[in-house]
Amino acid sequence: MHSRQEKMEAFGRLLDVMDDLREKCPWDRKQTNESLRPNTIEETYELCDALMKEDNLNICKELGDVLLHIVFYSKIGEEKGAFDVADVCHKLCDKLIFRHPHVYGDVKAETASDVKRTWEQIKTKEKDGNKTVLSGVPDALPSLIKAYRIQDKARNVGFDWEERRDVWKKVKEEITEFEAEVETLYNNAETDEAKAAAKQHATEEFGDVMFSLINAARLYKINPDNALEHTNQKFIKRFNYVEAKAKEKGQDLKDLTLEQMDAWWNEAKQIPTKG
């Protein structure tokens, strides 16, 4: 690993390269906050993909791509006279020090739970910080992650189930209500207006089901987004196995019976999966 001096020199080199690109490259010179935003989102998801796969080579690469965007936005801010990368670093350090009084102050916190319990109250006291408990949840977050963050923030101020097992009653209640709305949609609604209303109600109830399941996952310390992605990857691997088997036999998936696909699917389930 590198020394502190080598790390500082590497970051300085990145800043020098960014200055050169902004001055001498037509593409880099043309970029704005708005034009870079879609690329930033893409790079973040590529980093997430590498993290899920524990692919250290690509984690390093994708971290560099994300870091480039941080430096790029800082350079644009500097050109506008709004802020530069030093401001970004100082604001981050100030925030971290303020939010960790158990490290930089006299507050006692023996466990991670002790720390989280006070974070939301601390954030509302920050200058330019969150004005309400839930205001720190970005509107643009994917819905599943947003639901988890909303519930976690509410928990940090005491709004939570007294016993985690009590959540299952709520989950079952929401599933029952969703089933009832779906039955209305497909069996009882006759007019277009009635079908539209039933579909809206069913959509709302399905959202409630998902929200309650995410709540259950949180209470049992399972990250629902990671859990779902593991299942996505598991399904992809098994389906790819079925597709490969069909090609091996010179068959098209569309021509296979469900029974044939199930047989290969069950074979795929026997293949050890990482994690």
Summary of the structure (lengths in Angstrom):
residues: 275
radius of gyration: 25.1
end to end distance: 28.2
largest distance: 73.4
contacts: 663
relative contact order: 0.05
helix: 77%
strand: 0%
